[in-house]
């Protein structure tokens, strides 16, 4: 609650600064908002905010894994977006991401452009990342990484949603593994937290200098 309150005040201060037209008004608006926050409150909110961020991102990733593994056994059906009838690979991704209210394009090719690219390195991959497969510049298949080198996907050969291992290097699908995309990205949210607290620090320093 404290972290949320501090971030809310800081965001309002930034908005007031951006919306004001005169230098006097900008200083007055920002000082009023920042002055309402004791330094101890800001300092106390900082670690709590980042702790809450880490927990929330982890929870989102966990929910994607649960949703993906809960789809195991659903029949493969090309062109279907109805899990009661069947799903194809891109429909499965849309179904899984709906768990956290993320809406995606319909095809694997389009989905492979969403989020940001992550190296094909398991030490950097996170549960909930999307794995893309194909030949040349074409993406023909997509799945959800669930951790420990495994991913869930709607298999055309098995005709159902299954969990596979990236260690199956003889698999024609694994040989076509092209990339990783991340949609649940704590780094982007963390950057916003950093900017807010940096703004608070700069305003505190400025007010302190003026009062000397």
C-alpha positions in Angstrom: 0.0 0.0 0.0 2.8 2.4 0.9 4.6 1.7 -2.4 1.4 2.2 -4.4 0.7 5.5 -2.7 4.2 6.8 -3.3 4.1 5.8 -6.9 0.7 7.3 -7.4 1.9 10.7 -5.9 5.0 10.6 -8.1 3.0 9.9 -11.2 0.7 12.7 -10.5 3.6 15.0 -9.9 5.1 14.1 -13.3 1.8 14.6 -14.9 1.4 18.0 -13.3 4.9 19.0 -14.5 4.2 17.9 -18.0 0.8 19.6 -18.2 1.8 23.0 -16.8 2.8 25.8 -19.2 4.8 28.2 -17.0 8.1 27.5 -15.1 6.6 28.9 -11.9 3.5 26.7 -12.1 5.6 23.6 -13.0 7.8 24.1 -9.9 4.9 24.8 -7.6 2.9 21.7 -8.8 5.8 19.3 -8.6 7.0 20.6 -5.2 3.5 20.3 -3.8 3.2 16.6 -4.8 6.8 15.7 -3.8 6.7 17.7 -0.6 3.7 15.6 0.5 6.0 12.5 0.7 8.4 12.2 3.6 11.8 11.0 2.6 11.4 8.0 4.9 8.2 7.0 3.2 9.9 7.1 -0.3 12.9 5.2 1.0 10.7 2.6 2.6 8.5 2.2 -0.5 11.5 1.6 -2.8 12.4 -2.0 -1.8 8.7 -2.9 -1.3 7.8 -1.7 -4.8 10.5 -3.8 -6.4 9.6 -6.8 -4.2 6.0 -6.5 -5.2 7.0 -6.2 -8.9 9.1 -9.4 -8.8 6.3 -11.3 -7.1 3.6 -10.1 -9.5 5.7 -10.9 -12.6 6.5 -14.4 -11.2 2.8 -15.0 -10.5 1.9 -14.0 -14.1 4.4 -16.4 -15.5 3.2 -19.2 -13.2 -0.4 -18.6 -14.3 0.7 -19.1 -18.0 2.4 -22.4 -17.1 -0.8 -23.6 -15.3 -3.0 -22.6 -18.2 -0.7 -24.2 -20.8 -0.3 -27.5 -18.9 -4.0 -27.5 -18.2 -4.6 -27.6 -22.0 -2.6 -30.9 -22.4 -4.6 -33.4 -24.2 -6.9 -31.0 -26.1 -7.4 -32.2 -29.6 -5.5 -30.5 -32.5 -7.9 -28.9 -34.9 -6.6 -26.6 -37.6 -8.4 -23.2 -37.7 -10.3 -23.8 -34.4 -10.1 -21.4 -31.5 -12.6 -23.3 -29.4 -10.8 -25.5 -26.8 -13.9 -27.7 -26.5 -13.6 -28.7 -30.1 -9.8 -28.4 -30.5 -7.0 -25.9 -31.0 -4.2 -25.3 -33.5 -0.8 -24.0 -32.4 -1.5 -20.3 -32.6 -5.0 -20.7 -31.1 -3.4 -22.4 -28.1 -1.1 -19.4 -27.6 -4.1 -17.1 -27.6 -5.9 -19.4 -25.2 -3.0 -19.5 -22.8 -2.3 -15.7 -22.9 -5.9 -15.0 -22.3 -5.2 -16.1 -18.7 -3.6 -12.7 -18.1 -5.8 -10.7 -20.5 -3.2 -10.4 -23.3 -4.8 -10.4 -26.7 -2.7 -11.7 -29.6 -3.0 -11.9 -33.4 -4.3 -15.1 -34.8 -1.4 -16.6 -36.7 2.0 -17.9 -35.5 3.8 -15.6 -37.9 2.2 -12.5 -36.4 2.6 -13.8 -32.8 6.3 -14.2 -33.4 6.6 -10.4 -33.8 5.0 -9.7 -30.4 6.9 -8.8 -27.2 10.7 -8.7 -27.4 13.3 -11.1 -28.6 15.2 -13.2 -26.1 18.4 -15.2 -26.9 17.9 -18.9 -27.5 19.7 -19.5 -24.2 17.9 -21.5 -21.4 19.7 -19.5 -18.7 17.8 -16.4 -20.0 14.5 -18.0 -20.9 11.6 -17.8 -18.5 8.3 -19.8 -18.1 5.7 -18.1 -20.3 8.1 -17.2 -23.1 6.9 -18.1 -26.6 9.1 -20.4 -28.7 8.9 -20.0 -32.4 9.6 -22.6 -35.1 9.9 -22.5 -38.9 12.1 -22.5 -41.9 13.8 -19.5 -43.5 11.8 -16.4 -42.6 8.6 -18.2 -42.1 7.2 -19.1 -38.7 5.0 -22.2 -39.0 4.7 -23.3 -35.4 4.7 -21.8 -31.9 4.6 -23.0 -28.3 4.9 -21.9 -24.7 8.0 -22.5 -22.6 7.2 -24.0 -19.2 10.7 -24.2 -17.8 13.4 -26.9 -17.5 13.8 -27.1 -21.3 10.2 -28.1 -21.9 7.4 -26.5 -23.9 3.7 -27.0 -24.5 2.4 -26.9 -28.0 -0.5 -28.1 -30.2 1.3 -30.9 -32.2 0.2 -31.6 -35.7 1.8 -35.1 -35.6 0.4 -36.2 -32.3 -2.9 -34.4 -33.1 -3.2 -33.0 -29.6 -1.7 -30.5 -27.2 1.5 -32.1 -25.7 4.6 -31.2 -23.7 7.9 -31.7 -25.4 11.6 -31.3 -24.6 14.1 -29.1 -26.3 16.6 -31.9 -25.6 15.0 -34.0 -28.4 17.6 -32.8 -30.8 16.6 -35.4 -33.4 13.1 -34.0 -33.6 12.4 -32.2 -36.8 10.5 -29.6 -34.9 13.3 -28.8 -32.4 15.7 -28.5 -35.3 13.4 -25.8 -36.6 13.5 -23.8 -33.4 14.1 -20.2 -34.5 13.6 -17.9 -31.5 12.1 -16.8 -28.2 9.7 -14.0 -27.6 8.8 -12.5 -24.2 5.5 -10.9 -23.4 5.5 -10.9 -19.6 8.5 -8.7 -19.1 9.4 -7.5 -15.7 12.3 -5.4 -17.1 10.0 -3.0 -18.8 7.9 -2.5 -15.6 11.0 -2.2 -13.5 12.2 0.6 -15.8 9.1 2.6 -15.0 9.7 2.1 -11.3 13.3 3.2 -11.7 12.2 6.4 -13.6 9.7 7.3 -10.9 12.1 6.9 -8.0 14.8 8.7 -9.9 12.4 11.6 -10.5 11.6 11.6 -6.7 15.3 11.7 -5.8 16.0 14.5 -8.2 13.1 16.6 -6.9 14.1 16.0 -3.3 17.7 17.1 -4.1 16.4 20.2 -5.9 14.1 21.2 -3.0 16.8 20.6 -0.5 19.2 22.9 -2.4 16.6 25.7 -2.5 16.0 25.6 1.2 19.7 25.9 2.2 
